[in-house]
Amino acid sequence: MKAVRWVSLIVATLAIVFGLVWIGQGAGYFPYPKTNFMISQMPWAYRGGVLAAIGLVAIIASRRRAYP
């Protein structure tokens, strides 16, 4: 079951990273690549916030779960 915990931590960490990138691109703070459809589009910033929050909750849940 340790493998499940590690995989969930990795997926949750990636969700947080991608969420933060989406927030940066959607808000216009991270305009890379310049032709990206997400640049300065606030719906993507909101979606990134949701994704990052889900990743944070998943990390907390995986750390609290007691595997026998």
PDB file of N, CA, C and O in Angstrom:
ATOM      1  N   MET A   1       0.805  -1.202   0.000  1.00  0.00           N
ATOM      2  CA  MET A   1       0.000   0.000   0.000  1.00  0.00           C
ATOM      3  C   MET A   1       0.855   1.277   0.000  1.00  0.00           C
ATOM      4  O   MET A   1       0.349   2.370  -0.253  1.00  0.00           O
ATOM      5  N   LYS A   2       2.137   1.127   0.283  1.00  0.00           N
ATOM      6  CA  LYS A   2       2.990   2.311   0.230  1.00  0.00           C
ATOM      7  C   LYS A   2       3.076   2.859  -1.189  1.00  0.00           C
ATOM      8  O   LYS A   2       3.214   4.065  -1.391  1.00  0.00           O
ATOM      9  N   ALA A   3       2.992   1.966  -2.166  1.00  0.00           N
ATOM     10  CA  ALA A   3       3.045   2.415  -3.562  1.00  0.00           C
ATOM     11  C   ALA A   3       1.840   3.293  -3.886  1.00  0.00           C
ATOM     12  O   ALA A   3       1.965   4.278  -4.613  1.00  0.00           O
ATOM     13  N   VAL A   4       0.686   2.940  -3.352  1.00  0.00           N
ATOM     14  CA  VAL A   4      -0.523   3.744  -3.577  1.00  0.00           C
ATOM     15  C   VAL A   4      -0.346   5.127  -2.975  1.00  0.00           C
ATOM     16  O   VAL A   4      -0.734   6.128  -3.578  1.00  0.00           O
ATOM     17  N   ARG A   5       0.235   5.182  -1.798  1.00  0.00           N
ATOM     18  CA  ARG A   5       0.461   6.477  -1.146  1.00  0.00           C
ATOM     19  C   ARG A   5       1.422   7.333  -1.964  1.00  0.00           C
ATOM     20  O   ARG A   5       1.181   8.527  -2.143  1.00  0.00           O
ATOM     21  N   TRP A   6       2.512   6.740  -2.466  1.00  0.00           N
ATOM     22  CA  TRP A   6       3.482   7.489  -3.255  1.00  0.00           C
ATOM     23  C   TRP A   6       2.880   7.980  -4.563  1.00  0.00           C
ATOM     24  O   TRP A   6       3.103   9.121  -4.969  1.00  0.00           O
ATOM     25  N   VAL A   7       2.126   7.123  -5.212  1.00  0.00           N
ATOM     26  CA  VAL A   7       1.501   7.517  -6.483  1.00  0.00           C
ATOM     27  C   VAL A   7       0.503   8.647  -6.250  1.00  0.00           C
ATOM     28  O   VAL A   7       0.454   9.600  -7.028  1.00  0.00           O
ATOM     29  N   SER A   8      -0.291   8.547  -5.187  1.00  0.00           N
ATOM     30  CA  SER A   8      -1.258   9.614  -4.921  1.00  0.00           C
ATOM     31  C   SER A   8      -0.561  10.922  -4.568  1.00  0.00           C
ATOM     32  O   SER A   8      -1.036  11.993  -4.947  1.00  0.00           O
ATOM     33  N   LEU A   9       0.553  10.855  -3.852  1.00  0.00           N
ATOM     34  CA  LEU A   9       1.310  12.073  -3.551  1.00  0.00           C
ATOM     35  C   LEU A   9       1.892  12.703  -4.810  1.00  0.00           C
ATOM     36  O   LEU A   9       1.881  13.926  -4.957  1.00  0.00           O
ATOM     37  N   ILE A  10       2.396  11.879  -5.713  1.00  0.00           N
ATOM     38  CA  ILE A  10       2.965  12.402  -6.958  1.00  0.00           C
ATOM     39  C   ILE A  10       1.876  13.036  -7.817  1.00  0.00           C
ATOM     40  O   ILE A  10       2.067  14.126  -8.357  1.00  0.00           O
ATOM     41  N   VAL A  11       0.741  12.365  -7.945  1.00  0.00           N
ATOM     42  CA  VAL A  11      -0.362  12.907  -8.753  1.00  0.00           C
ATOM     43  C   VAL A  11      -0.890  14.200  -8.132  1.00  0.00           C
ATOM     44  O   VAL A  11      -1.176  15.161  -8.847  1.00  0.00           O
ATOM     45  N   ALA A  12      -1.019  14.226  -6.822  1.00  0.00           N
ATOM     46  CA  ALA A  12      -1.510  15.428  -6.151  1.00  0.00           C
ATOM     47  C   ALA A  12      -0.527  16.584  -6.295  1.00  0.00           C
ATOM     48  O   ALA A  12      -0.940  17.728  -6.486  1.00  0.00           O
ATOM     49  N   THR A  13       0.764  16.296  -6.204  1.00  0.00           N
ATOM     50  CA  THR A  13       1.774  17.344  -6.383  1.00  0.00           C
ATOM     51  C   THR A  13       1.732  17.891  -7.802  1.00  0.00           C
ATOM     52  O   THR A  13       1.833  19.102  -8.004  1.00  0.00           O
ATOM     53  N   LEU A  14       1.585  17.011  -8.783  1.00  0.00           N
ATOM     54  CA  LEU A  14       1.459  17.469 -10.166  1.00  0.00           C
ATOM     55  C   LEU A  14       0.201  18.310 -10.357  1.00  0.00           C
ATOM     56  O   LEU A  14       0.221  19.287 -11.107  1.00  0.00           O
ATOM     57  N   ALA A  15      -0.884  17.949  -9.695  1.00  0.00           N
ATOM     58  CA  ALA A  15      -2.111  18.743  -9.782  1.00  0.00           C
ATOM     59  C   ALA A  15      -1.891  20.147  -9.241  1.00  0.00           C
ATOM     60  O   ALA A  15      -2.384  21.121  -9.810  1.00  0.00           O
ATOM     61  N   ILE A  16      -1.160  20.250  -8.155  1.00  0.00           N
ATOM     62  CA  ILE A  16      -0.868  21.575  -7.593  1.00  0.00           C
ATOM     63  C   ILE A  16       0.009  22.379  -8.549  1.00  0.00           C
ATOM     64  O   ILE A  16      -0.249  23.560  -8.782  1.00  0.00           O
ATOM     65  N   VAL A  17       1.034  21.751  -9.098  1.00  0.00           N
ATOM     66  CA  VAL A  17       1.933  22.462 -10.015  1.00  0.00           C
ATOM     67  C   VAL A  17       1.178  22.933 -11.254  1.00  0.00           C
ATOM     68  O   VAL A  17       1.292  24.092 -11.650  1.00  0.00           O
ATOM     69  N   PHE A  18       0.399  22.025 -11.870  1.00  0.00           N
ATOM     70  CA  PHE A  18      -0.370  22.416 -13.044  1.00  0.00           C
ATOM     71  C   PHE A  18      -1.399  23.492 -12.697  1.00  0.00           C
ATOM     72  O   PHE A  18      -1.621  24.414 -13.482  1.00  0.00           O
ATOM     73  N   GLY A  19      -2.019  23.380 -11.537  1.00  0.00           N
ATOM     74  CA  GLY A  19      -2.977  24.394 -11.113  1.00  0.00           C
ATOM     75  C   GLY A  19      -2.339  25.764 -10.970  1.00  0.00           C
ATOM     76  O   GLY A  19      -2.919  26.770 -11.377  1.00  0.00           O
ATOM     77  N   LEU A  20      -1.145  25.805 -10.393  1.00  0.00           N
ATOM     78  CA  LEU A  20      -0.448  27.086 -10.250  1.00  0.00           C
ATOM     79  C   LEU A  20      -0.037  27.664 -11.598  1.00  0.00           C
ATOM     80  O   LEU A  20      -0.090  28.878 -11.793  1.00  0.00           O
ATOM     81  N   VAL A  21       0.369  26.807 -12.527  1.00  0.00           N
ATOM     82  CA  VAL A  21       0.702  27.283 -13.871  1.00  0.00           C
ATOM     83  C   VAL A  21      -0.539  27.842 -14.548  1.00  0.00           C
ATOM     84  O   VAL A  21      -0.475  28.891 -15.188  1.00  0.00           O
ATOM     85  N   TRP A  22      -1.675  27.151 -14.414  1.00  0.00           N
ATOM     86  CA  TRP A  22      -2.926  27.630 -15.009  1.00  0.00           C
ATOM     87  C   TRP A  22      -3.337  28.965 -14.395  1.00  0.00           C
ATOM     88  O   TRP A  22      -3.824  29.848 -15.102  1.00  0.00           O
ATOM     89  N   ILE A  23      -3.147  29.118 -13.094  1.00  0.00           N
ATOM     90  CA  ILE A  23      -3.459  30.403 -12.452  1.00  0.00           C
ATOM     91  C   ILE A  23      -2.583  31.498 -13.043  1.00  0.00           C
ATOM     92  O   ILE A  23      -3.074  32.571 -13.392  1.00  0.00           O
ATOM     93  N   GLY A  24      -1.288  31.226 -13.156  1.00  0.00           N
ATOM     94  CA  GLY A  24      -0.362  32.214 -13.709  1.00  0.00           C
ATOM     95  C   GLY A  24      -0.672  32.569 -15.145  1.00  0.00           C
ATOM     96  O   GLY A  24      -0.620  33.741 -15.517  1.00  0.00           O
ATOM     97  N   GLN A  25      -0.993  31.583 -15.954  1.00  0.00           N
ATOM     98  CA  GLN A  25      -1.320  31.859 -17.349  1.00  0.00           C
ATOM     99  C   GLN A  25      -2.665  32.566 -17.472  1.00  0.00           C
ATOM    100  O   GLN A  25      -2.801  33.519 -18.239  1.00  0.00           O
ATOM    101  N   GLY A  26      -3.647  32.106 -16.729  1.00  0.00           N
ATOM    102  CA  GLY A  26      -4.971  32.718 -16.813  1.00  0.00           C
ATOM    103  C   GLY A  26      -4.987  34.158 -16.343  1.00  0.00           C
ATOM    104  O   GLY A  26      -5.724  34.986 -16.879  1.00  0.00           O
ATOM    105  N   ALA A  27      -4.173  34.457 -15.341  1.00  0.00           N
ATOM    106  CA  ALA A  27      -4.101  35.822 -14.826  1.00  0.00           C
ATOM    107  C   ALA A  27      -3.157  36.695 -15.647  1.00  0.00           C
ATOM    108  O   ALA A  27      -3.126  37.912 -15.461  1.00  0.00           O
ATOM    109  N   GLY A  28      -2.394  36.097 -16.544  1.00  0.00           N
ATOM    110  CA  GLY A  28      -1.483  36.867 -17.386  1.00  0.00           C
ATOM    111  C   GLY A  28      -0.106  37.061 -16.786  1.00  0.00           C
ATOM    112  O   GLY A  28       0.699  37.803 -17.347  1.00  0.00           O
ATOM    113  N   TYR A  29       0.196  36.418 -15.661  1.00  0.00           N
ATOM    114  CA  TYR A  29       1.501  36.558 -15.019  1.00  0.00           C
ATOM    115  C   TYR A  29       2.556  35.632 -15.620  1.00  0.00           C
ATOM    116  O   TYR A  29       3.755  35.867 -15.468  1.00  0.00           O
ATOM    117  N   PHE A  30       2.107  34.585 -16.299  1.00  0.00           N
ATOM    118  CA  PHE A  30       3.027  33.610 -16.882  1.00  0.00           C
ATOM    119  C   PHE A  30       2.645  33.411 -18.347  1.00  0.00           C
ATOM    120  O   PHE A  30       2.059  32.389 -18.704  1.00  0.00           O
ATOM    121  N   PRO A  31       2.977  34.397 -19.206  1.00  0.00           N
ATOM    122  CA  PRO A  31       2.545  34.344 -20.609  1.00  0.00           C
ATOM    123  C   PRO A  31       3.460  33.502 -21.494  1.00  0.00           C
ATOM    124  O   PRO A  31       4.079  34.018 -22.425  1.00  0.00           O
ATOM    125  N   TYR A  32       3.542  32.215 -21.202  1.00  0.00           N
ATOM    126  CA  TYR A  32       4.393  31.345 -21.997  1.00  0.00           C
ATOM    127  C   TYR A  32       3.623  30.089 -22.354  1.00  0.00           C
ATOM    128  O   TYR A  32       3.002  29.514 -21.460  1.00  0.00           O
ATOM    129  N   PRO A  33       3.617  29.638 -23.547  1.00  0.00           N
ATOM    130  CA  PRO A  33       4.090  30.284 -24.766  1.00  0.00           C
ATOM    131  C   PRO A  33       3.153  31.423 -25.178  1.00  0.00           C
ATOM    132  O   PRO A  33       1.986  31.445 -24.787  1.00  0.00           O
ATOM    133  N   LYS A  34       3.654  32.338 -25.943  1.00  0.00           N
ATOM    134  CA  LYS A  34       2.896  33.546 -26.273  1.00  0.00           C
ATOM    135  C   LYS A  34       1.617  33.267 -27.052  1.00  0.00           C
ATOM    136  O   LYS A  34       0.681  34.065 -27.004  1.00  0.00           O
ATOM    137  N   THR A  35       1.564  32.162 -27.760  1.00  0.00           N
ATOM    138  CA  THR A  35       0.379  31.858 -28.563  1.00  0.00           C
ATOM    139  C   THR A  35      -0.606  30.939 -27.828  1.00  0.00           C
ATOM    140  O   THR A  35      -1.515  30.391 -28.451  1.00  0.00           O
ATOM    141  N   ASN A  36      -0.438  30.768 -26.537  1.00  0.00           N
ATOM    142  CA  ASN A  36      -1.301  29.884 -25.768  1.00  0.00           C
ATOM    143  C   ASN A  36      -2.687  30.504 -25.612  1.00  0.00           C
ATOM    144  O   ASN A  36      -2.808  31.705 -25.371  1.00  0.00           O
ATOM    145  N   PHE A  37      -3.720  29.697 -25.747  1.00  0.00           N
ATOM    146  CA  PHE A  37      -5.097  30.185 -25.642  1.00  0.00           C
ATOM    147  C   PHE A  37      -5.489  30.509 -24.207  1.00  0.00           C
ATOM    148  O   PHE A  37      -6.543  31.106 -23.987  1.00  0.00           O
ATOM    149  N   MET A  38      -4.681  30.137 -23.230  1.00  0.00           N
ATOM    150  CA  MET A  38      -5.021  30.356 -21.824  1.00  0.00           C
ATOM    151  C   MET A  38      -4.534  31.705 -21.290  1.00  0.00           C
ATOM    152  O   MET A  38      -4.917  32.098 -20.189  1.00  0.00           O
ATOM    153  N   ILE A  39      -3.711  32.409 -22.036  1.00  0.00           N
ATOM    154  CA  ILE A  39      -3.110  33.650 -21.553  1.00  0.00           C
ATOM    155  C   ILE A  39      -4.193  34.706 -21.341  1.00  0.00           C
ATOM    156  O   ILE A  39      -4.994  34.986 -22.232  1.00  0.00           O
ATOM    157  N   SER A  40      -4.198  35.286 -20.134  1.00  0.00           N
ATOM    158  CA  SER A  40      -5.119  36.364 -19.738  1.00  0.00           C
ATOM    159  C   SER A  40      -6.586  35.965 -19.888  1.00  0.00           C
ATOM    160  O   SER A  40      -7.427  36.797 -20.229  1.00  0.00           O
ATOM    161  N   GLN A  41      -6.886  34.718 -19.640  1.00  0.00           N
ATOM    162  CA  GLN A  41      -8.267  34.227 -19.652  1.00  0.00           C
ATOM    163  C   GLN A  41      -8.595  33.777 -18.232  1.00  0.00           C
ATOM    164  O   GLN A  41      -8.173  32.701 -17.809  1.00  0.00           O
ATOM    165  N   MET A  42      -9.346  34.596 -17.492  1.00  0.00           N
ATOM    166  CA  MET A  42      -9.602  34.332 -16.084  1.00  0.00           C
ATOM    167  C   MET A  42     -10.290  33.001 -15.804  1.00  0.00           C
ATOM    168  O   MET A  42     -10.051  32.433 -14.738  1.00  0.00           O
ATOM    169  N   PRO A  43     -11.129  32.467 -16.689  1.00  0.00           N
ATOM    170  CA  PRO A  43     -11.682  31.135 -16.376  1.00  0.00           C
ATOM    171  C   PRO A  43     -10.595  30.086 -16.132  1.00  0.00           C
ATOM    172  O   PRO A  43     -10.788  29.180 -15.321  1.00  0.00           O
ATOM    173  N   TRP A  44      -9.457  30.197 -16.820  1.00  0.00           N
ATOM    174  CA  TRP A  44      -8.370  29.248 -16.606  1.00  0.00           C
ATOM    175  C   TRP A  44      -7.696  29.472 -15.259  1.00  0.00           C
ATOM    176  O   TRP A  44      -7.209  28.523 -14.645  1.00  0.00           O
ATOM    177  N   ALA A  45      -7.665  30.698 -14.802  1.00  0.00           N
ATOM    178  CA  ALA A  45      -7.124  30.969 -13.469  1.00  0.00           C
ATOM    179  C   ALA A  45      -8.024  30.347 -12.407  1.00  0.00           C
ATOM    180  O   ALA A  45      -7.529  29.788 -11.428  1.00  0.00           O
ATOM    181  N   TYR A  46      -9.327  30.438 -12.587  1.00  0.00           N
ATOM    182  CA  TYR A  46     -10.256  29.826 -11.635  1.00  0.00           C
ATOM    183  C   TYR A  46     -10.140  28.302 -11.657  1.00  0.00           C
ATOM    184  O   TYR A  46     -10.129  27.656 -10.609  1.00  0.00           O
ATOM    185  N   ARG A  47     -10.055  27.738 -12.854  1.00  0.00           N
ATOM    186  CA  ARG A  47      -9.903  26.281 -12.969  1.00  0.00           C
ATOM    187  C   ARG A  47      -8.588  25.817 -12.337  1.00  0.00           C
ATOM    188  O   ARG A  47      -8.528  24.757 -11.714  1.00  0.00           O
ATOM    189  N   GLY A  48      -7.548  26.615 -12.504  1.00  0.00           N
ATOM    190  CA  GLY A  48      -6.270  26.291 -11.875  1.00  0.00           C
ATOM    191  C   GLY A  48      -6.356  26.326 -10.363  1.00  0.00           C
ATOM    192  O   GLY A  48      -5.747  25.500  -9.682  1.00  0.00           O
ATOM    193  N   GLY A  49      -7.107  27.274  -9.838  1.00  0.00           N
ATOM    194  CA  GLY A  49      -7.309  27.334  -8.388  1.00  0.00           C
ATOM    195  C   GLY A  49      -8.036  26.107  -7.865  1.00  0.00           C
ATOM    196  O   GLY A  49      -7.701  25.569  -6.810  1.00  0.00           O
ATOM    197  N   VAL A  50      -9.030  25.677  -8.617  1.00  0.00           N
ATOM    198  CA  VAL A  50      -9.770  24.469  -8.225  1.00  0.00           C
ATOM    199  C   VAL A  50      -8.857  23.253  -8.286  1.00  0.00           C
ATOM    200  O   VAL A  50      -8.860  22.428  -7.372  1.00  0.00           O
ATOM    201  N   LEU A  51      -8.073  23.134  -9.359  1.00  0.00           N
ATOM    202  CA  LEU A  51      -7.169  22.000  -9.502  1.00  0.00           C
ATOM    203  C   LEU A  51      -6.118  21.984  -8.394  1.00  0.00           C
ATOM    204  O   LEU A  51      -5.819  20.925  -7.842  1.00  0.00           O
ATOM    205  N   ALA A  52      -5.559  23.138  -8.066  1.00  0.00           N
ATOM    206  CA  ALA A  52      -4.568  23.212  -6.994  1.00  0.00           C
ATOM    207  C   ALA A  52      -5.195  22.858  -5.651  1.00  0.00           C
ATOM    208  O   ALA A  52      -4.563  22.189  -4.834  1.00  0.00           O
ATOM    209  N   ALA A  53      -6.424  23.297  -5.412  1.00  0.00           N
ATOM    210  CA  ALA A  53      -7.112  22.964  -4.165  1.00  0.00           C
ATOM    211  C   ALA A  53      -7.380  21.466  -4.074  1.00  0.00           C
ATOM    212  O   ALA A  53      -7.219  20.871  -3.008  1.00  0.00           O
ATOM    213  N   ILE A  54      -7.783  20.859  -5.173  1.00  0.00           N
ATOM    214  CA  ILE A  54      -8.010  19.406  -5.188  1.00  0.00           C
ATOM    215  C   ILE A  54      -6.707  18.670  -4.895  1.00  0.00           C
ATOM    216  O   ILE A  54      -6.700  17.689  -4.152  1.00  0.00           O
ATOM    217  N   GLY A  55      -5.610  19.139  -5.475  1.00  0.00           N
ATOM    218  CA  GLY A  55      -4.314  18.530  -5.203  1.00  0.00           C
ATOM    219  C   GLY A  55      -3.922  18.652  -3.746  1.00  0.00           C
ATOM    220  O   GLY A  55      -3.382  17.710  -3.167  1.00  0.00           O
ATOM    221  N   LEU A  56      -4.187  19.807  -3.144  1.00  0.00           N
ATOM    222  CA  LEU A  56      -3.870  20.003  -1.734  1.00  0.00           C
ATOM    223  C   LEU A  56      -4.703  19.080  -0.851  1.00  0.00           C
ATOM    224  O   LEU A  56      -4.183  18.478   0.088  1.00  0.00           O
ATOM    225  N   VAL A  57      -5.988  18.971  -1.152  1.00  0.00           N
ATOM    226  CA  VAL A  57      -6.854  18.070  -0.386  1.00  0.00           C
ATOM    227  C   VAL A  57      -6.395  16.625  -0.546  1.00  0.00           C
ATOM    228  O   VAL A  57      -6.413  15.859   0.417  1.00  0.00           O
ATOM    229  N   ALA A  58      -5.987  16.250  -1.746  1.00  0.00           N
ATOM    230  CA  ALA A  58      -5.507  14.886  -1.983  1.00  0.00           C
ATOM    231  C   ALA A  58      -4.228  14.604  -1.201  1.00  0.00           C
ATOM    232  O   ALA A  58      -4.048  13.500  -0.687  1.00  0.00           O
ATOM    233  N   ILE A  59      -3.345  15.581  -1.108  1.00  0.00           N
ATOM    234  CA  ILE A  59      -2.124  15.387  -0.317  1.00  0.00           C
ATOM    235  C   ILE A  59      -2.457  15.220   1.154  1.00  0.00           C
ATOM    236  O   ILE A  59      -1.915  14.340   1.823  1.00  0.00           O
ATOM    237  N   ILE A  60      -3.336  16.051   1.652  1.00  0.00           N
ATOM    238  CA  ILE A  60      -3.735  15.941   3.057  1.00  0.00           C
ATOM    239  C   ILE A  60      -4.403  14.599   3.317  1.00  0.00           C
ATOM    240  O   ILE A  60      -4.125  13.951   4.326  1.00  0.00           O
ATOM    241  N   ALA A  61      -5.277  14.179   2.416  1.00  0.00           N
ATOM    242  CA  ALA A  61      -5.970  12.900   2.596  1.00  0.00           C
ATOM    243  C   ALA A  61      -5.003  11.729   2.536  1.00  0.00           C
ATOM    244  O   ALA A  61      -5.145  10.772   3.298  1.00  0.00           O
ATOM    245  N   SER A  62      -4.028  11.788   1.650  1.00  0.00           N
ATOM    246  CA  SER A  62      -3.094  10.671   1.540  1.00  0.00           C
ATOM    247  C   SER A  62      -2.156  10.613   2.741  1.00  0.00           C
ATOM    248  O   SER A  62      -1.696   9.534   3.113  1.00  0.00           O
ATOM    249  N   ARG A  63      -1.873  11.736   3.339  1.00  0.00           N
ATOM    250  CA  ARG A  63      -1.001  11.754   4.512  1.00  0.00           C
ATOM    251  C   ARG A  63      -1.744  11.292   5.761  1.00  0.00           C
ATOM    252  O   ARG A  63      -1.126  10.745   6.675  1.00  0.00           O
ATOM    253  N   ARG A  64      -3.066  11.502   5.818  1.00  0.00           N
ATOM    254  CA  ARG A  64      -3.851  11.147   6.982  1.00  0.00           C
ATOM    255  C   ARG A  64      -4.348   9.718   6.940  1.00  0.00           C
ATOM    256  O   ARG A  64      -4.647   9.133   7.982  1.00  0.00           O
ATOM    257  N   ARG A  65      -4.441   9.151   5.754  1.00  0.00           N
ATOM    258  CA  ARG A  65      -4.998   7.805   5.600  1.00  0.00           C
ATOM    259  C   ARG A  65      -4.058   6.795   6.245  1.00  0.00           C
ATOM    260  O   ARG A  65      -2.852   6.798   5.998  1.00  0.00           O
ATOM    261  N   ALA A  66      -4.624   5.947   7.060  1.00  0.00           N
ATOM    262  CA  ALA A  66      -3.835   4.912   7.714  1.00  0.00           C
ATOM    263  C   ALA A  66      -3.998   3.606   6.951  1.00  0.00           C
ATOM    264  O   ALA A  66      -5.061   2.985   6.965  1.00  0.00           O
ATOM    265  N   TYR A  67      -2.927   3.207   6.289  1.00  0.00           N
ATOM    266  CA  TYR A  67      -2.954   1.937   5.569  1.00  0.00           C
ATOM    267  C   TYR A  67      -2.510   0.845   6.537  1.00  0.00           C
ATOM    268  O   TYR A  67      -1.485   0.978   7.205  1.00  0.00           O
ATOM    269  N   PRO A  68      -3.282  -0.227   6.606  1.00  0.00           N
ATOM    270  CA  PRO A  68      -2.895  -1.316   7.524  1.00  0.00           C
ATOM    271  C   PRO A  68      -1.697  -2.080   7.033  1.00  0.00           C
ATOM    272  O   PRO A  68      -1.252  -3.021   7.691  1.00  0.00           O
TER     273      PRO A  68
END
